Amino acid sequence: MTPAELLEIIRNGENSGVEFKRDAIQNYELARELVAFSNLSGGTVLLGVEDDGRITGLTRPHVEEWVMTTGRDKIRPAIIPFYEVVKDVEPGKDVGIVRVPPGFDVHAVWHNNKNSYLIRIGSQSREPTTEELSRLFQQRGNFRAELQPVSGATLADLDMRRLCNYFGQVRQQETPAENDLPAWQTLLFNTEFMVENGITVAAILLFGRNPNRFLPQAGIDATAYPGSEKEYAAIERATLRGPMTPLLSAANEIVEPGLVEQALYFVRRNTPIIGKRRSHTVLLDLT
């Protein structure tokens, strides 16, 4: 976001999707706003901006770390927001942008050993009524997680080579030229890899250049043990990351393995040959 774009947002004031906050607030106060936005349709907290729109700038050291820790420690289930800093919005004054998409689940603030639910009503974050909370849980139950937009992700974050493989060789359909971005956007909208608010979770997991940039929890933690039980001395441990789909050659041979192939390779090299006495246990933790 450019300083000019940010100033335009600030001029428009707080609303259902924008909240102004000093960065000197307590972590649970930030958590309240993130939870309320996530439980509605997503939104943005501007750190370093007063309620009346005056820019005071960031003053807290290590703001990004504080924001991420707040999302993980003060929110249930945890939220990992998108974060960026816009420098010199006014001379010597930086503003932090904390953005969250609509949640897959109903989120709550964890404070004083209890959960507090919040929703966004206009420019205010408030506790929902019993009926509102019940309706929110019903709505979240109908969500398809794979079709939710990934905050901050764009078409440039997808591996065009894998997209061409998938549509051309797997689906056997014509694909646009790689530089024809409007045609690719139309194709991705029609196949639900894009929605109105951006690139979907499914697209990032299948074709993302770096899925863990946006979905840090996505991947496979694999461990092979020498016997049939877990034990300290593992044969091999591996953290498998990357897009799920492989990159194929014109002859449909794997050029770069996807996450699935990485997992299969791990299992194969740690599975004993039939006839050998010892047995191995391979555990895959799909997160």
ChimeraX commands (.cxc) that place a marker at each C-alpha (Angstrom):
marker #1 position 0.00,0.00,0.00 radius 0.5
marker #1 position 1.31,3.45,-0.88 radius 0.5
marker #1 position 1.19,6.45,1.51 radius 0.5
marker #1 position -1.38,8.11,-0.77 radius 0.5
marker #1 position -3.67,5.06,-0.65 radius 0.5
marker #1 position -3.34,4.87,3.12 radius 0.5
marker #1 position -4.12,8.56,3.57 radius 0.5
marker #1 position -7.29,8.12,1.52 radius 0.5
marker #1 position -8.41,5.28,3.82 radius 0.5
marker #1 position -7.68,7.43,6.88 radius 0.5
marker #1 position -9.62,10.37,5.41 radius 0.5
marker #1 position -12.67,8.12,5.05 radius 0.5
marker #1 position -12.58,7.30,8.76 radius 0.5
marker #1 position -13.38,4.15,10.73 radius 0.5
marker #1 position -16.07,1.83,9.40 radius 0.5
marker #1 position -17.11,-1.84,9.33 radius 0.5
marker #1 position -13.75,-2.78,7.84 radius 0.5
marker #1 position -11.28,-0.24,9.25 radius 0.5
marker #1 position -10.20,0.56,12.82 radius 0.5
marker #1 position -7.64,3.14,14.03 radius 0.5
marker #1 position -5.45,2.31,17.04 radius 0.5
marker #1 position -2.36,3.57,18.83 radius 0.5
marker #1 position 0.32,0.91,18.96 radius 0.5
marker #1 position 0.62,1.48,22.72 radius 0.5
marker #1 position -2.61,-0.46,23.39 radius 0.5
marker #1 position -2.65,-3.76,25.31 radius 0.5
marker #1 position -2.44,-6.95,23.30 radius 0.5
marker #1 position -5.98,-8.02,24.21 radius 0.5
marker #1 position -7.30,-4.71,22.82 radius 0.5
marker #1 position -5.74,-5.47,19.45 radius 0.5
marker #1 position -7.05,-9.05,19.70 radius 0.5
marker #1 position -10.60,-7.71,20.18 radius 0.5
marker #1 position -10.48,-5.82,16.89 radius 0.5
marker #1 position -8.95,-8.71,14.95 radius 0.5
marker #1 position -11.54,-11.14,16.31 radius 0.5
marker #1 position -14.44,-8.80,15.51 radius 0.5
marker #1 position -13.22,-8.34,11.94 radius 0.5
marker #1 position -12.57,-12.04,11.45 radius 0.5
marker #1 position -16.06,-12.88,12.71 radius 0.5
marker #1 position -17.61,-10.48,10.19 radius 0.5
marker #1 position -16.07,-10.20,6.73 radius 0.5
marker #1 position -12.46,-9.30,7.50 radius 0.5
marker #1 position -10.90,-5.92,8.07 radius 0.5
marker #1 position -7.87,-3.77,8.80 radius 0.5
marker #1 position -6.42,-2.22,11.94 radius 0.5
marker #1 position -4.18,0.81,11.35 radius 0.5
marker #1 position -1.61,1.08,14.13 radius 0.5
marker #1 position -0.24,4.55,14.80 radius 0.5
marker #1 position -3.47,6.39,13.93 radius 0.5
marker #1 position -5.70,8.14,16.51 radius 0.5
marker #1 position -9.50,7.75,16.57 radius 0.5
marker #1 position -9.87,11.18,14.96 radius 0.5
marker #1 position -7.52,10.26,12.11 radius 0.5
marker #1 position -4.42,12.05,13.38 radius 0.5
marker #1 position -1.25,10.12,12.56 radius 0.5
marker #1 position 0.99,9.63,15.59 radius 0.5
marker #1 position 3.08,6.84,14.05 radius 0.5
marker #1 position 4.53,3.63,15.43 radius 0.5
marker #1 position 6.33,3.89,18.76 radius 0.5
marker #1 position 6.46,0.31,20.05 radius 0.5
marker #1 position 9.67,-1.66,19.32 radius 0.5
marker #1 position 9.30,-4.94,17.40 radius 0.5
marker #1 position 5.70,-4.20,16.37 radius 0.5
marker #1 position 5.45,-7.07,13.90 radius 0.5
marker #1 position 6.51,-9.65,16.50 radius 0.5
marker #1 position 4.00,-8.19,18.97 radius 0.5
marker #1 position 1.18,-8.39,16.41 radius 0.5
marker #1 position 1.94,-12.00,15.48 radius 0.5
marker #1 position 2.28,-13.06,19.12 radius 0.5
marker #1 position -1.05,-11.42,19.89 radius 0.5
marker #1 position -2.73,-13.33,17.07 radius 0.5
marker #1 position -1.40,-16.64,18.36 radius 0.5
marker #1 position -1.57,-16.17,22.15 radius 0.5
marker #1 position -4.69,-14.04,22.67 radius 0.5
marker #1 position -7.05,-15.46,20.04 radius 0.5
marker #1 position -8.77,-18.87,19.91 radius 0.5
marker #1 position -8.42,-20.41,17.35 radius 0.5
marker #1 position -5.24,-18.47,16.57 radius 0.5
marker #1 position -5.14,-15.91,13.76 radius 0.5
marker #1 position -2.06,-15.12,11.68 radius 0.5
marker #1 position -2.76,-11.68,10.19 radius 0.5
marker #1 position -1.16,-9.99,7.20 radius 0.5
marker #1 position 1.18,-7.22,8.36 radius 0.5
marker #1 position 3.03,-4.41,6.62 radius 0.5
marker #1 position 4.44,-0.98,7.47 radius 0.5
marker #1 position 3.91,2.11,5.35 radius 0.5
marker #1 position 6.89,4.39,5.87 radius 0.5
marker #1 position 6.75,8.18,6.24 radius 0.5
marker #1 position 3.00,8.57,5.83 radius 0.5
marker #1 position 3.81,11.89,7.41 radius 0.5
marker #1 position 7.46,12.94,7.85 radius 0.5
marker #1 position 9.07,10.56,10.33 radius 0.5
marker #1 position 5.78,8.74,11.07 radius 0.5
marker #1 position 5.19,5.13,10.02 radius 0.5
marker #1 position 1.84,3.31,10.15 radius 0.5
marker #1 position 1.40,-0.42,10.70 radius 0.5
marker #1 position -1.30,-2.23,8.72 radius 0.5
marker #1 position -2.77,-5.37,10.30 radius 0.5
marker #1 position -5.25,-7.14,8.04 radius 0.5
marker #1 position -7.35,-10.26,8.64 radius 0.5
marker #1 position -9.67,-12.12,6.22 radius 0.5
marker #1 position -13.04,-13.60,7.20 radius 0.5
marker #1 position -12.39,-16.49,9.57 radius 0.5
marker #1 position -12.99,-20.14,8.76 radius 0.5
marker #1 position -14.10,-20.58,12.38 radius 0.5
marker #1 position -15.75,-18.40,15.00 radius 0.5
marker #1 position -12.88,-16.71,16.85 radius 0.5
marker #1 position -12.70,-15.47,20.44 radius 0.5
marker #1 position -10.36,-13.36,22.57 radius 0.5
marker #1 position -8.61,-15.38,25.29 radius 0.5
marker #1 position -8.17,-13.05,28.27 radius 0.5
marker #1 position -8.40,-13.51,32.03 radius 0.5
marker #1 position -8.80,-17.26,31.51 radius 0.5
marker #1 position -11.98,-16.99,29.48 radius 0.5
marker #1 position -13.12,-16.66,25.88 radius 0.5
marker #1 position -14.93,-13.51,24.74 radius 0.5
marker #1 position -16.67,-13.45,21.37 radius 0.5
marker #1 position -16.94,-10.21,19.39 radius 0.5
marker #1 position -18.47,-9.07,16.13 radius 0.5
marker #1 position -18.13,-5.87,14.13 radius 0.5
marker #1 position -21.21,-3.64,14.13 radius 0.5
marker #1 position -20.54,-0.54,12.04 radius 0.5
marker #1 position -17.40,1.09,13.42 radius 0.5
marker #1 position -17.67,-0.67,16.80 radius 0.5
marker #1 position -16.50,-4.09,18.02 radius 0.5
marker #1 position -19.10,-5.53,20.39 radius 0.5
marker #1 position -20.07,-8.75,22.11 radius 0.5
marker #1 position -22.82,-10.50,20.12 radius 0.5
marker #1 position -26.22,-11.39,21.49 radius 0.5
marker #1 position -27.02,-15.06,21.98 radius 0.5
marker #1 position -28.98,-15.06,18.73 radius 0.5
marker #1 position -26.18,-13.32,16.81 radius 0.5
marker #1 position -23.57,-15.76,18.13 radius 0.5
marker #1 position -25.74,-18.76,17.27 radius 0.5
marker #1 position -26.24,-17.44,13.74 radius 0.5
marker #1 position -22.50,-16.84,13.38 radius 0.5
marker #1 position -21.71,-20.44,14.30 radius 0.5
marker #1 position -24.30,-21.65,11.79 radius 0.5
marker #1 position -22.79,-19.48,9.04 radius 0.5
marker #1 position -19.24,-20.65,9.72 radius 0.5
marker #1 position -20.43,-24.25,9.56 radius 0.5
marker #1 position -21.43,-23.66,5.93 radius 0.5
marker #1 position -18.06,-22.20,4.95 radius 0.5
marker #1 position -15.88,-24.05,2.47 radius 0.5
marker #1 position -12.41,-23.35,3.80 radius 0.5
marker #1 position -10.67,-24.00,0.49 radius 0.5
marker #1 position -12.67,-21.21,-1.18 radius 0.5
marker #1 position -11.76,-18.52,1.34 radius 0.5
marker #1 position -9.49,-15.71,0.06 radius 0.5
marker #1 position -5.92,-15.54,1.33 radius 0.5
marker #1 position -5.11,-12.07,2.63 radius 0.5
marker #1 position -2.42,-10.34,0.56 radius 0.5
marker #1 position -2.13,-13.08,-2.10 radius 0.5
marker #1 position -2.27,-12.13,-5.79 radius 0.5
marker #1 position -1.99,-13.92,-9.11 radius 0.5
marker #1 position 1.77,-13.23,-9.05 radius 0.5
marker #1 position 2.04,-15.53,-6.01 radius 0.5
marker #1 position 0.98,-18.55,-8.09 radius 0.5
marker #1 position 3.45,-20.66,-10.07 radius 0.5
marker #1 position 2.34,-20.15,-13.67 radius 0.5
marker #1 position 4.21,-23.28,-14.77 radius 0.5
marker #1 position 2.13,-25.46,-12.47 radius 0.5
marker #1 position -1.07,-23.70,-13.53 radius 0.5
marker #1 position -0.28,-24.42,-17.19 radius 0.5
marker #1 position 0.48,-28.06,-16.30 radius 0.5
marker #1 position -2.78,-28.46,-14.45 radius 0.5
marker #1 position -5.10,-26.91,-17.00 radius 0.5
marker #1 position -3.26,-28.06,-20.12 radius 0.5
marker #1 position -2.14,-31.59,-19.17 radius 0.5
marker #1 position -4.44,-32.67,-16.35 radius 0.5
marker #1 position -7.71,-30.99,-17.36 radius 0.5
marker #1 position -6.87,-31.16,-21.06 radius 0.5
marker #1 position -8.12,-27.68,-21.88 radius 0.5
marker #1 position -6.70,-24.66,-23.63 radius 0.5
marker #1 position -4.80,-22.24,-21.46 radius 0.5
marker #1 position -4.26,-18.51,-21.97 radius 0.5
marker #1 position -0.86,-17.10,-22.80 radius 0.5
marker #1 position 1.23,-16.71,-19.64 radius 0.5
marker #1 position 1.20,-12.91,-19.91 radius 0.5
marker #1 position -2.57,-12.68,-20.55 radius 0.5
marker #1 position -3.51,-11.87,-16.95 radius 0.5
marker #1 position -7.20,-10.94,-17.59 radius 0.5
marker #1 position -7.77,-14.31,-19.30 radius 0.5
marker #1 position -6.09,-16.15,-16.42 radius 0.5
marker #1 position -8.22,-14.27,-13.91 radius 0.5
marker #1 position -11.37,-15.30,-15.78 radius 0.5
marker #1 position -10.23,-18.93,-15.89 radius 0.5
marker #1 position -9.37,-18.96,-12.19 radius 0.5
marker #1 position -12.69,-17.35,-11.27 radius 0.5
marker #1 position -14.56,-19.97,-13.29 radius 0.5
marker #1 position -12.71,-22.79,-11.54 radius 0.5
marker #1 position -13.02,-21.23,-8.04 radius 0.5
marker #1 position -9.29,-20.66,-7.61 radius 0.5
marker #1 position -10.09,-16.95,-7.39 radius 0.5
marker #1 position -12.99,-15.20,-5.69 radius 0.5
marker #1 position -14.03,-11.58,-5.51 radius 0.5
marker #1 position -11.64,-10.89,-2.64 radius 0.5
marker #1 position -8.57,-12.57,-4.14 radius 0.5
marker #1 position -6.72,-15.87,-4.50 radius 0.5
marker #1 position -8.25,-18.81,-2.61 radius 0.5
marker #1 position -6.69,-21.14,-0.06 radius 0.5
marker #1 position -6.99,-24.00,-2.58 radius 0.5
marker #1 position -5.00,-22.08,-5.21 radius 0.5
marker #1 position -2.21,-21.21,-2.79 radius 0.5
marker #1 position -1.95,-24.78,-1.51 radius 0.5
marker #1 position -1.97,-26.31,-4.99 radius 0.5
marker #1 position -0.01,-23.79,-7.05 radius 0.5
marker #1 position 1.59,-21.25,-4.69 radius 0.5
marker #1 position 5.20,-20.26,-5.28 radius 0.5
marker #1 position 5.65,-20.22,-1.51 radius 0.5
marker #1 position 2.48,-21.42,0.27 radius 0.5
marker #1 position 3.99,-20.99,3.73 radius 0.5
marker #1 position 4.40,-17.27,3.22 radius 0.5
marker #1 position 0.60,-17.00,3.54 radius 0.5
marker #1 position -0.29,-20.27,5.29 radius 0.5
marker #1 position 2.60,-20.96,7.70 radius 0.5
marker #1 position 0.88,-24.03,9.12 radius 0.5
marker #1 position 0.51,-25.80,5.76 radius 0.5
marker #1 position 2.76,-28.78,5.08 radius 0.5
marker #1 position 3.77,-32.21,6.33 radius 0.5
marker #1 position 6.04,-33.08,9.25 radius 0.5
marker #1 position 7.31,-36.62,8.62 radius 0.5
marker #1 position 9.16,-38.93,11.01 radius 0.5
marker #1 position 10.37,-42.52,10.48 radius 0.5
marker #1 position 11.05,-44.73,13.54 radius 0.5
marker #1 position 13.00,-48.03,13.54 radius 0.5
marker #1 position 10.24,-50.03,15.23 radius 0.5
marker #1 position 6.48,-49.99,15.52 radius 0.5
marker #1 position 6.41,-47.39,18.31 radius 0.5
marker #1 position 7.47,-43.78,18.62 radius 0.5
marker #1 position 10.88,-43.37,20.19 radius 0.5
marker #1 position 13.55,-40.71,20.60 radius 0.5
marker #1 position 16.01,-42.17,18.06 radius 0.5
marker #1 position 14.23,-41.58,14.76 radius 0.5
marker #1 position 15.69,-42.83,11.48 radius 0.5
marker #1 position 14.75,-39.63,9.67 radius 0.5
marker #1 position 12.78,-36.47,10.31 radius 0.5
marker #1 position 11.73,-34.12,7.53 radius 0.5
marker #1 position 9.72,-30.95,7.19 radius 0.5
marker #1 position 8.01,-31.08,3.81 radius 0.5
marker #1 position 6.83,-27.81,2.33 radius 0.5
marker #1 position 5.80,-26.42,-1.05 radius 0.5
marker #1 position 2.82,-26.54,-3.43 radius 0.5
marker #1 position 0.84,-29.77,-3.58 radius 0.5
marker #1 position 0.97,-30.16,-7.35 radius 0.5
marker #1 position 4.16,-31.32,-9.11 radius 0.5
marker #1 position 5.73,-29.59,-12.09 radius 0.5
marker #1 position 5.50,-31.89,-15.12 radius 0.5
marker #1 position 7.43,-32.05,-18.38 radius 0.5
marker #1 position 5.74,-32.26,-21.78 radius 0.5
marker #1 position 6.03,-36.06,-21.45 radius 0.5
marker #1 position 4.18,-35.95,-18.09 radius 0.5
marker #1 position 7.35,-36.76,-16.15 radius 0.5
marker #1 position 7.91,-35.07,-12.78 radius 0.5
marker #1 position 10.41,-32.22,-13.04 radius 0.5
marker #1 position 9.80,-30.81,-9.56 radius 0.5
marker #1 position 7.87,-32.87,-7.00 radius 0.5
marker #1 position 4.86,-31.46,-5.23 radius 0.5
marker #1 position 4.07,-31.96,-1.57 radius 0.5
marker #1 position 2.32,-35.28,-2.27 radius 0.5
marker #1 position 5.32,-36.68,-4.13 radius 0.5
marker #1 position 7.67,-35.50,-1.38 radius 0.5
marker #1 position 5.60,-37.45,1.15 radius 0.5
marker #1 position 5.57,-40.58,-1.03 radius 0.5
marker #1 position 9.34,-40.41,-1.52 radius 0.5
marker #1 position 9.81,-40.14,2.25 radius 0.5
marker #1 position 7.61,-43.18,2.87 radius 0.5
marker #1 position 9.31,-45.25,0.18 radius 0.5
marker #1 position 12.85,-44.63,1.33 radius 0.5
marker #1 position 11.89,-45.40,4.92 radius 0.5
marker #1 position 9.79,-48.49,4.22 radius 0.5
marker #1 position 11.78,-51.72,4.65 radius 0.5
marker #1 position 12.15,-54.22,1.82 radius 0.5
marker #1 position 9.86,-57.25,2.17 radius 0.5
marker #1 position 11.70,-60.14,3.76 radius 0.5
marker #1 position 13.85,-58.05,6.11 radius 0.5
marker #1 position 13.24,-58.66,9.77 radius 0.5
marker #1 position 13.13,-55.15,11.11 radius 0.5
marker #1 position 10.12,-52.95,10.58 radius 0.5
marker #1 position 9.83,-49.18,10.36 radius 0.5
marker #1 position 7.00,-46.91,11.42 radius 0.5
marker #1 position 6.48,-43.78,9.32 radius 0.5
marker #1 position 4.34,-41.00,10.79 radius 0.5
marker #1 position 3.13,-38.11,8.67 radius 0.5
marker #1 position 1.68,-35.10,10.47 radius 0.5
marker #1 position -0.39,-33.21,7.93 radius 0.5
marker #1 position -0.85,-29.70,9.23 radius 0.5
marker link #1:1,2 radius 0.2
marker link #1:2,3 radius 0.2
marker link #1:3,4 radius 0.2
marker link #1:4,5 radius 0.2
marker link #1:5,6 radius 0.2
marker link #1:6,7 radius 0.2
marker link #1:7,8 radius 0.2
marker link #1:8,9 radius 0.2
marker link #1:9,10 radius 0.2
marker link #1:10,11 radius 0.2
marker link #1:11,12 radius 0.2
marker link #1:12,13 radius 0.2
marker link #1:13,14 radius 0.2
marker link #1:14,15 radius 0.2
marker link #1:15,16 radius 0.2
marker link #1:16,17 radius 0.2
marker link #1:17,18 radius 0.2
marker link #1:18,19 radius 0.2
marker link #1:19,20 radius 0.2
marker link #1:20,21 radius 0.2
marker link #1:21,22 radius 0.2
marker link #1:22,23 radius 0.2
marker link #1:23,24 radius 0.2
marker link #1:24,25 radius 0.2
marker link #1:25,26 radius 0.2
marker link #1:26,27 radius 0.2
marker link #1:27,28 radius 0.2
marker link #1:28,29 radius 0.2
marker link #1:29,30 radius 0.2
marker link #1:30,31 radius 0.2
marker link #1:31,32 radius 0.2
marker link #1:32,33 radius 0.2
marker link #1:33,34 radius 0.2
marker link #1:34,35 radius 0.2
marker link #1:35,36 radius 0.2
marker link #1:36,37 radius 0.2
marker link #1:37,38 radius 0.2
marker link #1:38,39 radius 0.2
marker link #1:39,40 radius 0.2
marker link #1:40,41 radius 0.2
marker link #1:41,42 radius 0.2
marker link #1:42,43 radius 0.2
marker link #1:43,44 radius 0.2
marker link #1:44,45 radius 0.2
marker link #1:45,46 radius 0.2
marker link #1:46,47 radius 0.2
marker link #1:47,48 radius 0.2
marker link #1:48,49 radius 0.2
marker link #1:49,50 radius 0.2
marker link #1:50,51 radius 0.2
marker link #1:51,52 radius 0.2
marker link #1:52,53 radius 0.2
marker link #1:53,54 radius 0.2
marker link #1:54,55 radius 0.2
marker link #1:55,56 radius 0.2
marker link #1:56,57 radius 0.2
marker link #1:57,58 radius 0.2
marker link #1:58,59 radius 0.2
marker link #1:59,60 radius 0.2
marker link #1:60,61 radius 0.2
marker link #1:61,62 radius 0.2
marker link #1:62,63 radius 0.2
marker link #1:63,64 radius 0.2
marker link #1:64,65 radius 0.2
marker link #1:65,66 radius 0.2
marker link #1:66,67 radius 0.2
marker link #1:67,68 radius 0.2
marker link #1:68,69 radius 0.2
marker link #1:69,70 radius 0.2
marker link #1:70,71 radius 0.2
marker link #1:71,72 radius 0.2
marker link #1:72,73 radius 0.2
marker link #1:73,74 radius 0.2
marker link #1:74,75 radius 0.2
marker link #1:75,76 radius 0.2
marker link #1:76,77 radius 0.2
marker link #1:77,78 radius 0.2
marker link #1:78,79 radius 0.2
marker link #1:79,80 radius 0.2
marker link #1:80,81 radius 0.2
marker link #1:81,82 radius 0.2
marker link #1:82,83 radius 0.2
marker link #1:83,84 radius 0.2
marker link #1:84,85 radius 0.2
marker link #1:85,86 radius 0.2
marker link #1:86,87 radius 0.2
marker link #1:87,88 radius 0.2
marker link #1:88,89 radius 0.2
marker link #1:89,90 radius 0.2
marker link #1:90,91 radius 0.2
marker link #1:91,92 radius 0.2
marker link #1:92,93 radius 0.2
marker link #1:93,94 radius 0.2
marker link #1:94,95 radius 0.2
marker link #1:95,96 radius 0.2
marker link #1:96,97 radius 0.2
marker link #1:97,98 radius 0.2
marker link #1:98,99 radius 0.2
marker link #1:99,100 radius 0.2
marker link #1:100,101 radius 0.2
marker link #1:101,102 radius 0.2
marker link #1:102,103 radius 0.2
marker link #1:103,104 radius 0.2
marker link #1:104,105 radius 0.2
marker link #1:105,106 radius 0.2
marker link #1:106,107 radius 0.2
marker link #1:107,108 radius 0.2
marker link #1:108,109 radius 0.2
marker link #1:109,110 radius 0.2
marker link #1:110,111 radius 0.2
marker link #1:111,112 radius 0.2
marker link #1:112,113 radius 0.2
marker link #1:113,114 radius 0.2
marker link #1:114,115 radius 0.2
marker link #1:115,116 radius 0.2
marker link #1:116,117 radius 0.2
marker link #1:117,118 radius 0.2
marker link #1:118,119 radius 0.2
marker link #1:119,120 radius 0.2
marker link #1:120,121 radius 0.2
marker link #1:121,122 radius 0.2
marker link #1:122,123 radius 0.2
marker link #1:123,124 radius 0.2
marker link #1:124,125 radius 0.2
marker link #1:125,126 radius 0.2
marker link #1:126,127 radius 0.2
marker link #1:127,128 radius 0.2
marker link #1:128,129 radius 0.2
marker link #1:129,130 radius 0.2
marker link #1:130,131 radius 0.2
marker link #1:131,132 radius 0.2
marker link #1:132,133 radius 0.2
marker link #1:133,134 radius 0.2
marker link #1:134,135 radius 0.2
marker link #1:135,136 radius 0.2
marker link #1:136,137 radius 0.2
marker link #1:137,138 radius 0.2
marker link #1:138,139 radius 0.2
marker link #1:139,140 radius 0.2
marker link #1:140,141 radius 0.2
marker link #1:141,142 radius 0.2
marker link #1:142,143 radius 0.2
marker link #1:143,144 radius 0.2
marker link #1:144,145 radius 0.2
marker link #1:145,146 radius 0.2
marker link #1:146,147 radius 0.2
marker link #1:147,148 radius 0.2
marker link #1:148,149 radius 0.2
marker link #1:149,150 radius 0.2
marker link #1:150,151 radius 0.2
marker link #1:151,152 radius 0.2
marker link #1:152,153 radius 0.2
marker link #1:153,154 radius 0.2
marker link #1:154,155 radius 0.2
marker link #1:155,156 radius 0.2
marker link #1:156,157 radius 0.2
marker link #1:157,158 radius 0.2
marker link #1:158,159 radius 0.2
marker link #1:159,160 radius 0.2
marker link #1:160,161 radius 0.2
marker link #1:161,162 radius 0.2
marker link #1:162,163 radius 0.2
marker link #1:163,164 radius 0.2
marker link #1:164,165 radius 0.2
marker link #1:165,166 radius 0.2
marker link #1:166,167 radius 0.2
marker link #1:167,168 radius 0.2
marker link #1:168,169 radius 0.2
marker link #1:169,170 radius 0.2
marker link #1:170,171 radius 0.2
marker link #1:171,172 radius 0.2
marker link #1:172,173 radius 0.2
marker link #1:173,174 radius 0.2
marker link #1:174,175 radius 0.2
marker link #1:175,176 radius 0.2
marker link #1:176,177 radius 0.2
marker link #1:177,178 radius 0.2
marker link #1:178,179 radius 0.2
marker link #1:179,180 radius 0.2
marker link #1:180,181 radius 0.2
marker link #1:181,182 radius 0.2
marker link #1:182,183 radius 0.2
marker link #1:183,184 radius 0.2
marker link #1:184,185 radius 0.2
marker link #1:185,186 radius 0.2
marker link #1:186,187 radius 0.2
marker link #1:187,188 radius 0.2
marker link #1:188,189 radius 0.2
marker link #1:189,190 radius 0.2
marker link #1:190,191 radius 0.2
marker link #1:191,192 radius 0.2
marker link #1:192,193 radius 0.2
marker link #1:193,194 radius 0.2
marker link #1:194,195 radius 0.2
marker link #1:195,196 radius 0.2
marker link #1:196,197 radius 0.2
marker link #1:197,198 radius 0.2
marker link #1:198,199 radius 0.2
marker link #1:199,200 radius 0.2
marker link #1:200,201 radius 0.2
marker link #1:201,202 radius 0.2
marker link #1:202,203 radius 0.2
marker link #1:203,204 radius 0.2
marker link #1:204,205 radius 0.2
marker link #1:205,206 radius 0.2
marker link #1:206,207 radius 0.2
marker link #1:207,208 radius 0.2
marker link #1:208,209 radius 0.2
marker link #1:209,210 radius 0.2
marker link #1:210,211 radius 0.2
marker link #1:211,212 radius 0.2
marker link #1:212,213 radius 0.2
marker link #1:213,214 radius 0.2
marker link #1:214,215 radius 0.2
marker link #1:215,216 radius 0.2
marker link #1:216,217 radius 0.2
marker link #1:217,218 radius 0.2
marker link #1:218,219 radius 0.2
marker link #1:219,220 radius 0.2
marker link #1:220,221 radius 0.2
marker link #1:221,222 radius 0.2
marker link #1:222,223 radius 0.2
marker link #1:223,224 radius 0.2
marker link #1:224,225 radius 0.2
marker link #1:225,226 radius 0.2
marker link #1:226,227 radius 0.2
marker link #1:227,228 radius 0.2
marker link #1:228,229 radius 0.2
marker link #1:229,230 radius 0.2
marker link #1:230,231 radius 0.2
marker link #1:231,232 radius 0.2
marker link #1:232,233 radius 0.2
marker link #1:233,234 radius 0.2
marker link #1:234,235 radius 0.2
marker link #1:235,236 radius 0.2
marker link #1:236,237 radius 0.2
marker link #1:237,238 radius 0.2
marker link #1:238,239 radius 0.2
marker link #1:239,240 radius 0.2
marker link #1:240,241 radius 0.2
marker link #1:241,242 radius 0.2
marker link #1:242,243 radius 0.2
marker link #1:243,244 radius 0.2
marker link #1:244,245 radius 0.2
marker link #1:245,246 radius 0.2
marker link #1:246,247 radius 0.2
marker link #1:247,248 radius 0.2
marker link #1:248,249 radius 0.2
marker link #1:249,250 radius 0.2
marker link #1:250,251 radius 0.2
marker link #1:251,252 radius 0.2
marker link #1:252,253 radius 0.2
marker link #1:253,254 radius 0.2
marker link #1:254,255 radius 0.2
marker link #1:255,256 radius 0.2
marker link #1:256,257 radius 0.2
marker link #1:257,258 radius 0.2
marker link #1:258,259 radius 0.2
marker link #1:259,260 radius 0.2
marker link #1:260,261 radius 0.2
marker link #1:261,262 radius 0.2
marker link #1:262,263 radius 0.2
marker link #1:263,264 radius 0.2
marker link #1:264,265 radius 0.2
marker link #1:265,266 radius 0.2
marker link #1:266,267 radius 0.2
marker link #1:267,268 radius 0.2
marker link #1:268,269 radius 0.2
marker link #1:269,270 radius 0.2
marker link #1:270,271 radius 0.2
marker link #1:271,272 radius 0.2
marker link #1:272,273 radius 0.2
marker link #1:273,274 radius 0.2
marker link #1:274,275 radius 0.2
marker link #1:275,276 radius 0.2
marker link #1:276,277 radius 0.2
marker link #1:277,278 radius 0.2
marker link #1:278,279 radius 0.2
marker link #1:279,280 radius 0.2
marker link #1:280,281 radius 0.2
marker link #1:281,282 radius 0.2
marker link #1:282,283 radius 0.2
marker link #1:283,284 radius 0.2
marker link #1:284,285 radius 0.2
marker link #1:285,286 radius 0.2
marker link #1:286,287 radius 0.2
view
